[in-house]
C-alpha cells in the first residue's frame, strides 16, 4: 500500500515540472510578455483571456475568477484527482521515482514504464481505429451512425472508430510501431489462439474508453454484421489499465460540466452518452458493462464536490422491468451520496438515443428535467409489487416501503413522504409514521453507513479574508500610488529575486510597507530569506506558506503578473528601476521624519543633535540622487 510521499520529493517534482507544458495540455496559451503566457481560464467561462502562467515561478493565476496554484494543484483541479495522484502523475511525466514514508511504496520506475507503454499502445490504436472509420471498408459502420442521427462531426468529437474485419490489422499496425507481442497481450486488445495472438475487435464500431485525465485505457465495440457470432457489445477485458468498476464512459468530456453544473447524468450506453451531449445534456456518462457501483460513486463524489452543499445524480433507465430493477439497485447505493439522487424514466421505454431520433434534442432535455427523486421511484416500485385492494396487501406494502422512507436523509422531506405514502396506501398517517419510525430505529441500531459523508476540512481563514488570528486583509486600492508602488516592487522580488544582490536585499528587507496586505507579503519574503531565491519555484511556494492563508492567492497573483519587458535586458532595467523607486520612497519617508524632528528641535539648546540630523539628511539626499543616477 502506498504511504505518504516524502516532502522533499514533492518539492522536487514541483521544481522540475514545467507548468507551461502541463497547462498546454488543457489550455491554449499565448505569449503575454517575457516569461509570461495567457489563455482562456479553464475554471470559468470567459471571452477575454485572463488566465496567466509564469513558468519561471511555477504558478498560474486567473485574474478573472481568482483561481491560482502550481502544477500539482492544476492537475488536481483539472483531473479531479487527489494530491497524491497528481504528484504521482507528474512524477511519472518527468521520470522521477518517488519515495514514501512509513515503509510504503508507490509505482516503481519499471511499473511506470510499463504503464506508459500500455497507454502509448492504446493511443496509437485509438488513432488507427478513427482513421479506419473513413475507409471504404467502414461503410457499414458509418451507416450505423447515420441511422442513429450521428454525423461525421459527432463521430470525431467522441472519437468513434472502426475495427477492420481482418484478423491482424491492428496487430500489424502496432508491431510496426515497435510493440512486442508480450506487451500487446497486456493491452486486452488481442485474443490468443494456437497460432498466437490476433485482433480482439474485428468488423465492429469502436468507442474509446478514457479515464478522467483523457487517456485511452480500453475500447467498447459494437457488432455490425450478422455473421459476427460474438456478443452485441464487446469491451476490453480487465487489464492493469482498465477496471470496468472504476470507469465511466464519457467522463473525460463531461467532467468540467459535471463540476460546474453540480450534476451527473448516468445513462446505459455509448450512443446514449453521445445523444445526451449532442442534445445539450453535457453531464452524461455511462458505465461500461457493469452496474453503477461503489467505485463509480467515488468518482461522482469527487466531481460533484459531494460535501452536503448540493449537487445531483440522475439515473436514466428503460421503463421495462430490467430498467426498474437497475434503478432499485442504484437506490441501494443512494446512501453513499450526499448529493440528491434522481431517476428519469421515459414512459415508452425509449432510451436517450432513441428519444433523440424520434422526438429531437428537446425531448432528451425534457427527459432529464422530468427526473423524480430516486426514493420516490423506489417507494412506488415497492407498492407495485403488492395488491393494494386488500388489507393484507396494503400492510405488506407498508412494511416494504417504510424502510425506504426511513432512509431519506433530509428530515424536512421525510414527513412529506410519510404523508404521501399514507395517501398512496389509504392508511392513517399515524400508522405509517409508526412503521417508518420503527424502521429508522432498526437501521440506527446497526453500524453507521459506510458511505457516510466525509466532513469538509476547515481552513485557517474564512471567506471574508480574515486570518486565523483575526486580522482582516482588504483588497489594496489600485488607485493608491503608494500601494501601486509596493505591489510593483513585490512583483519584481517574487519573479526576479536575482535583482536583490549588491546590497539591494538589505535595503528591501529594511523597507516599510504601508499597505497591510503587501506588508504581510513583505514580512513573508523577509522570513523566507534570500537563500531560497536560487530556486524560483520553491521561493514562491515558501513565501505562499509564510503569509496568512487569505493572502496566498495574492502571492500567486503577484508571482504571475506579466512584467512590462520584452527582452532580458529590458527586464533587468525595469526591475532595477522599480526597486530604485521603492528605495527612493523609503528615503523620502525617512527624510520627512527627520525634517519633522529638525523643525521641532531647539538648535541653540541642542546644537550637536541639530548638526547630526542635518548630516543624516545630507546623506539621505545623496543616496536618493545616487538611486536616480543609477536608474
Buried (B, 14 or more C-beta within 10 A) or exposed (E): EEBEBEEEBBBBBBBBBEBBEBBBEBBEBEEBBBBBBBBBBBBBEEEEBBBBBBBBBBBBBBBBBBBBBBBBBBBBBBBBBEEBBBBBBBBBBEEBEBEBEEEEEBBEEEEBEBBBBBBBBBEBBBBBBBEBBEEEBBEBBBEBBEEBBBEEEBBEBBBBBBBBBBBBBBBEBBEEEEBEEEBBBBBBBBBEEEEEBBBBBBBBBBBBBBBBBBBBBBBBBBBBEEEBEEEEBBBBEEBEBBBBBBBBBBBBBBBBBBBBBBBBBBBBBBBBBBBBBBBEBBBBBBBBBBEBBEBBBBBBBBBBBBBEEEBBBBBBBBBEEEBBEBBBBBBEBBBBBBBBBBBBBBEEEBBBBBBBBEBEBEBBBBBBEEBEBBBBBBBBBBBEEBEBEEEEBBBBBBBBBBBBBBBBBEEEBBBEBBEBBBEBBEBEEEEBBEBBEBBBEEBEEEEEEEBEBEEEEEEEBEEEBBBEEEEEBEEBEEEEEBBBBBBBBBBBBBBBBEBBEEEBBEBBEEBEBEBBBBBBBBBBBBEBEBEBBEBBBBBBBBBBEBBBBBBBBBBBBBBBBBBEBEEEEEBBEBBBBBBBBBBBBBBEBBBEEBEEEBEEBEEEEEEEBBEEBEEBBEEBEEBBEEBEEEB
